[in-house]
């Protein structure tokens, strides 16, 4: 059953980040970027929608995608703090996307080898998509780092801003360790994904004439146990408001 | 099967500072080819869309997909939608028209004017204004529905809504590029929008108050837009006509999605039904106003009437009178409202056996002119939102240009 709980965390990461990225539409620096960020949001939403019903199968509750997305409480969401943080400036979004997409490339590469057929399918499809997300983030981080003085300053500040949220992605919590031991969801624990992700991010940062931040004084914890940061409650209020206002309705 | 959601865009490719340089060859050439979005290289991702774009997630099977639901589907059903074929007949002259006599001859022969052709300055300006207004409408039109992305009541609806707003952005880009073929760049057009010197469709000055408004916008607003736009697929200006073919196809899906939102609500709880009816009440008249003021009578007086319309007709930019299109829209939409179980807020609405058309009441043209002049519920908000996004993004665009210049210098130095 660890597998179901583990997959729920992955689905929640995808959903909550899709929700944040969706906020960019009509607010992006240029129209192409409205489309691009919307596209990434759609891909992530697709991952979540494929995983949720499978979690419902595995945990025996038979819950569907909207049961998971619309009718759970904050304490039941298992996403990392990184994805729930409020939308900042464009540099912050690109710093977050750089880490998250680099992580997802490794994650889905790992899931592509899962024995669970649904998980394998999600991984094989998503790995192609998230490579584009990574490419997009890398291009922007380099443009902004190696652009104007202002963009350099903002991009550096953004890397510093995102740093405390990075470690949580790679925590080998008991659930993910047990899930990997069960063997149906791939063979790589979160911690084992880190070196490859770190390498990609460092390469991009250096190409962007930026520097990796010093180890942050604090780091986020608890997302996988349903302990979230302040913005999460507001995010869920917005996400769930209509669905919860009409109990039992079909949309 | 109704499963297509607009365009998919490769996110890794982005053209910066594309003023005058982002014109995709597809829009310039008279050749028959699939339309593409300029500034963004469209590519089908291998395997993309399998999860998020399956029929189960996007399609709907509650409505007969074979029955035309809007003007674009009607044209397809009647086989009158082959705009492309008539745009570039095989025998089209080799040389560009070099003088205005040639322009007149092309118009007389119902041929397409291409960017290289000579054209009267007024024709050029009329088209720039019309295409820009259309592009601005797509961009401003992202806001009323974009407002609901974070609140969509199900994940399926959220995905459809994101894809739709994305399509609108794509249409805007595509149309700006069509305008650029007339010698103006997007940057300047956006400035005119932001400064209030060019308009967008006044319909977007109304607010989206409930979830059902997303249904009403798709069904009525997109339905009306398609009615206006299908004739533009045969517009005399080639790049605009070609852009409209793609736009109409995608709008057609949006209209169906809107209909399906309302269909679902009308089969839902009492409060869902009330929500749908309320949305239909609020959007019906503004949708009828989208066809513009009447062609004749007291209300016809206005900045876009009279000789202006006649000239656009003569130039093959406009094909039908406002009232004619409005009647067609009413005739097509009333039976759909009946099917949905919605009442339309017009006591004068009744079938006229003699005319073979639906009679309907008068649009409140005072309200129309008032909103058009700036005194609508959302005029200020729409422009302020758009300007804020643009201004907040200025440093990003500057950085991208600066980086591109640096990269170019480095490339030149390493080549030397």
Interface residues (C-beta under 8 A of the other chain):
Chain A: X15 X18 X19 X22 X23 X25 X26 X27 X28 X29 X30 X31 X32 X33 X34 X35 X36 X37 X38 X39 X40 X41 X42 X43 X45 X46 X47 X48 X49 X50 X65 X66 X69 X70 X89 X90 X122 X124 X125 X126 X128 X129 X132 X133 X135 X136 X139 X142 X143 X144 X146 X147 X148 X150 X151 X154 X238 X239 X241 X242 X243 X246 X248 X249 X250 X251
Chain B: X8 X9 X10 X11 X12 X14 X15 X16 X39 X40 X45 X46 X47 X48 X50 X51 X52 X53 X57 X139 X142 X143 X146 X149 X150 X151 X152 X153 X154 X155 X156 X157 X158 X159 X162 X163 X165 X166 X169 X170 X172 X173 X211 X261 X264 X265 X267 X268 X269 X271 X272 X385 X386 X388 X389 X392 X393 X394 X395 X396 X397 X398 X399 X400 X402 X403 X404 X406
